[in-house]
């Protein structure tokens, strides 16, 4: 039997899982949280197992904030395509009175009976697999050995939970509404001036200066980043929301801003929605091409949005790394 420890970001857990999944004849995944980004990290290796009609069991929690409806859509589609996939979810503690569903357990059995179990702190999210500081024990050995049997037994107990269910279309519709509302509330709390000020005071108290962060989120909010994304395409540019995601992410990286990348697209969509309809602060920073009720998914800056861009660029120019302003000025 072999025991090793992976430490993300010291090692990439996604590589460990992909290597094992590709050779697996059977596997299981139980995670408290999943994101589309995390699932995409192991999608090819998982599909290679499912293409061979080998048994795969996946269970995760749904909490309203971290696990997005896009994960459920993706796994429901897999369930329809691959009969060998058993897919279940459980409402997490924030949405029910049940105890929090919080496991992080991965296992795969290779031909010949050798099995590997990964037990630790990494959820099946992009950050959990590749970015966060995480600790995971990787145990490999014959399926009959006690540690492996205990691991498989623990997983079986999770899958036997009577509260697990297969997410239906009606569940997905309602959960999507819940998830969007949770995202909006989270962003409003995070962008609260009072709360942001308290966090800055806390960072000053402990001397916290994270590497790579050059511009405070007080200077550039996520809404500001979205405005810069539209501005960077040129005067009067109209961009589809998919292009906005990509440009905004690139600008955030250039400015050294840290966000929860696993929920990035949902957060950006929330900023666009609330600042197009003007429900949030009475400002219509973005114009939806075709009208506010249009389904075009294409946007441009309003006059108020252009004013916001000017304010953001002035704020950036006062920072030590003022050269960065030129990178997003559209010049």
N, C-alpha and C positions, 0 to 999 in steps of 0.2 A: 504494500500500500504506500502511496506517495501523498505527502501533504506539502503544499506550497501556499504562499500568500501573494496576492496581487494588490498593489496600492495605486489606485487611480488618483492623480494623473501620472504617477511614476511608471505605470504600465497601462496598456489599453485593454480593458476587460473585453471589449467587443472582439478583439483579435482572438482572445482565448476561447470565447463562445463560438465564434465562427469556425475556427479550426475544428472544434469538437462536433458542432452541429453538422458540418459537411460529411463527417464520417459516421454519423449516428444512425442506428437502426430504430431508435426510440428515444424520445426526450420529453421533458416537462419544464414549464416556466411558471413560477408564481411570483408576482411582484405587486407591491402596494400601488405603485404608480407606473403608467406607461405613457409615452408620447409617440407621435408619429415619427419624430426624429430618431428616437431610440429604436423603434421597431424597424425602421429602414436600415439601421446599422447591421441588423442580422437577417434582413429580409431574404437575401439570396441564399444564404445557407439553410434557412428554414424551409424555403421553397424547394430546395434540392431534396430535403427529406420527404416533404409532402408529395413531391413529384414521383417518388418511389413508393407512395402509398404506405409509408411507415407511420406508426402512431405518434401523434404529437398532442400534448395537453397544455393548454394555456389558460391561466386565470389571473385576473387583476382586479383591483379595487376601482370604483368610480366615486370620486370625491367632490366633483363640481368645480375644481380649480385646476389641478395639475393634469389629470388624465382627460385628454380632449376627446370630443365626439368623433374626430377623424380617426382615432385609434379603433373605435368600435366599428366604424364604417369599413375600415381596412380588414379587420379580423372577421367581420360578418361576411365580407366578400370571399375571404379565404375559406370560410366554413362551407360556403356554397360550392366552391370549386374543388375542395379537397375533403372527401368523406372521412379520411383518417384523422382529421383535426377535431378535437374536443375543445370547445371554447366556452368559458364561463366568466361571469363577472359577479362582483359583490359590492353592494352599496357600502361605502366607507363610513366610519363613525360620525363624520360631520353631517351626514344626511340621514342617519338613523340612530336609534338608541343602542345598536349593536356595538360591541368592542371594535376598535379600529383594526381593519385588515391591513397588516403591515409587514408581510414576509418578503424576503428577497432570496429566492431559492431557484437554482437552475441545475438540471441534471441531464445527462445524455449517456446512453449505453451504446457501445460500439459492438461490431460483430466480434464474437469470441467471448462476450460477457464482461469485458472490462468497462467499468462505469466511472464517470466523473461527476462529482457534486460541487457546485459553487454556492457557498453560503456566506453572506456578508451584508454590506450596507447599500450595495448598488441596485437602484431601481432600473427598469428597462426604459431609461430616458437617455437622451444624447449626453446630458451632463453627467448622469450617473455612470455611464459606460466609459466616458472618455475625458471628462473635464474636472469633476469634483474630486476632492480628497476623500477617497473611499478605501475601505479595507475589506477584502474578500478572501476567505479560505477556499482553496481548490484541493479537493480530496479525490484521489484516483485509486482504484483498486478493483479486485474481483467483486462481482455483484453479491457474492455470498458473505463477504466480510461484514462485520458488525457495523462499522461506521456507515458503509454504503447502504446496508439494509435499514438502518435508522433514518437515513436521509430519505430513502424511497418511502418509508412508512410515514414520515412526517408529511411528505407531499401528498400521499394518498389520503391522509386525514383532511388536508386542505381541500382536496377535490371532492370529498364526501360531505362537505358542509351543506346542510339542508337549505341554507339561505342563498346559495349560488343560483344563478339563473342565466338563461340565454337572452341577450338583449334583443328585443323586438323593435320593429320600425317605430311604433308608438312610443316606446321607451326612449329611443334615440332622439325623436323630435322634442320630447319634453326635456331630456337631459341637455340637449343642445342649447335650449333657452336658459336652463340653469347655469350651464358653463359660461355662456356669454355674460350673464348678469354677475357671476362670481368674478370674472375677469375685470369687468368694469369697476366693481367695488374695490377690488384689490388695487387697481391702478389709481383710483381716486385716493385711497388711503396712502399709497406709496408717494403720490405726488402732492400730498397735503403739505403746505408750506411749513406748518407747525411741526409736523412729524419729521419732515426733511431736516429742519433746523435742529431738532433733538438728536437725530442720527449724526449730524455733522458735529454737534457738541460732544457726542459719545466718542466719535472717531478722534477728535482732538484730544480728549481726555486720555485715551490709550495710545496716542501717537500713531494711529493707523494710517499708513500711506501705501495703498495697494499698488503694486507694480503695474505699469501700463496705463493707469487711469490719469489722464492729463486734464480733462475738463469735467467739472462737477455737473451732476445732473440738475443742479440748481440753475446752471447756465443753459443747458440743453435738455429739455424734457423729451419724452418719446414723441409727443405731438410735434415738437420742434424738429426732430429728426425726420419725421414724415414730411414736414413742410420743406426741409432742405432737400429731400429726395426728389420732390416735384420740381423744385427750383433748379436742381442740378441738371435737369433734362433740357433746360433752355427756356427763354421767355414764352409764356403761353402754352407750354408743353402739356399734353394730355397723356396720362399714363394709366395702364391697366393696373389693378391692384396687385397682380403678381409681380409686375415690374417695380412697383412701389416697395414691396417686401424686400426685394433684392437690393435695390438702391439704398433703402433705409438701413439695411443690415451693413452694407459696405461703409456707409457714412458713420454709423455707430462704431464700427471697428476702427476707422481712421481717427476718430475723435477719442478713442480709448474708453468708450462708455460701456459699462457692464449692465447687461439685462439678462433676464431668464430666457435664454435662446430656445428652450424647449416649448415655450408658449409665445414665441415672438410673433408669429403670423396672426394668432388670435388677438394679441394685444394691439398690434398695428391696425387690424381691422376695427377693433373697438374705438381706437383714437379717430380713425377716419369717420366711422358712423356717427359718433357723438359730436364731432366738429363739422360735419356736413349738415346735419339736421339742426344743429344749434341748441340741442336740448341741455347740454352741459353748462355752458357759461354764456349762452346767448350769442356766441360768435360763430359765424359760418366761414371757417378758414378754408374749406375745400368745396369745390363745386362738382357735383356728380353730373357728368355729361349725359344729357337726355332728360334731366330733371331729377328731383330728390327721390321720386318713386321709381326711377329707372332701374333696370337690372343690368345696365351696361358694364358695371364694374370699372368704369373709366373716370378719372378725376383730374382736375386742374386746380391751381391755386386761385382763391378769391382775392380781392383787394386786401381784406383783413389778413389773409394768409401771407401775402407779399410783405405786409407790415411786420408780421411775426418773423419772417425770414430775416428782414433787416435787423430786428432786435437781437435775434440769435447770433447773427454774424458779428454784430458789434460786441456781444458778450464774449464770443470766442476770441475776438481780436485782442481782448484785454488779458488773455491768458498767456503764460510764458511761451506756449507753443502756438503763437499766433499765425505761423505759416500754414497751419492746418486750415485756416479759414479759406485760403485760396483753393484748397483741395475740393471744397464743397460749394464754391461760389458760382460755379457754372462757367468760369473763365477758361 
